[in-house]
Amino acid sequence: MTDAHDFSDVSFEQLANAFVYPPRVIPFGLRHVGADGQIVVISHVEIWPWRVVVQGSRTRSQPELDALRPRFHQPSLPNTDLLRDMSADQPAITVVTGQVDPTSHDDWRKNIDANERWYSAWDITDDVGTEYWFVGHPRRQNERIEDFAIERHPQPPTTATELRLATPLGPVIRVPLTSTEN
């Protein structure tokens, strides 16, 4: 399965139950600060009847922010509401429209590639050898922060006692599954 929205291997009963019964949530609260100042928080792991989802947020580093936004060569535009009450003897304000720096798109593409590599570096295994396959990494973002969901199928078997998260953050992170919390 390659599409995060393809549930062809999930039964109708499992999908219906997902709307009735919440997933098992394992609170985590891991906070990692990178050398570049980027902060990554893994808030929790969700165990659904057919999948595992690792939820978290990450800030963007300053180099990442600089690469994300195209560089425009233009001054700030004036607030035209302020021009209404200007006297006739004041000099006119010239509004200059900008040109996009042609290299800004190259930086943007490099950043998208780096972002995809960051998400692709995640892997989930467990202590009984279950093969989890990549489904997707849905995310919501603004300029400074990005919420992410690392999704893999299937759900852990009942014999598994821990998940092992290989991440771009460093050592493998172990998530105990033996908790009885819901």
Protein Blocks (a to p, Z undefined) as FASTA:
>chain_A
ZZfklcklpcfklmmmmmmpccddddfkpacddfkopacddfbdcddfkbccdddddddd
fklmmmmpccddddddddfklmmmpcfkbccdddddddddfklmmmmmmmmmmmmmmmmm
pccddfeopacddfbjcddddfkbccddddddddddfkbcbdcdddfkbpaddddfkbcb
ZZ
